[in-house]
């Protein structure tokens, strides 16, 4: 017997919780629509056990389509916007772009990944500059990080707009390809 199991096995307890008493009668106050004996839940027609999902391991529920790949022009546009957005909103735009667009094409996936890695690195540098600003040197660190972020962000946006891959210098690889 493993931790958390009780004598009688899981079937007895599932029947006790779901269907009522072992003799088939309901416990007082049991709400309608409770799980039925045997572990199934009342659901859509066809008795789908997985709550709208067709089978275990399926990636998308019924009625939803997987993300469609974008055209090369759209990928270039979104990659460019990710780099430009990183200049103005630091970590927020590359993070959202990576989470939303990573399945839409290899080009946009790579650009959002490198932008996210770079801006995480810059956020760490901003934090270090903020900590050392008490000593007076932090203001120089923050100014240098801002200039580096703007210059490399513009260079990456130009490369993305031309359909080229770009690797930021000074970037730590948090997310690998």
Secondary structure, DSSP 8 states (H G I E B T S, - for coil): --TT--TTHHHHHHHHHHH-STTS---TT--TT---TTS----STTT-TBTTBSSTT-SS-TT--------HHHHHHHHHHHHHHHHHHTHHHHHHHHHHHTTS-HHHHHHHHHHHHHHHHHHHHHHHHHHHGGGTSHHHHHHHHHHHHHHHHHHHHHHHHTT-----TT---SS--
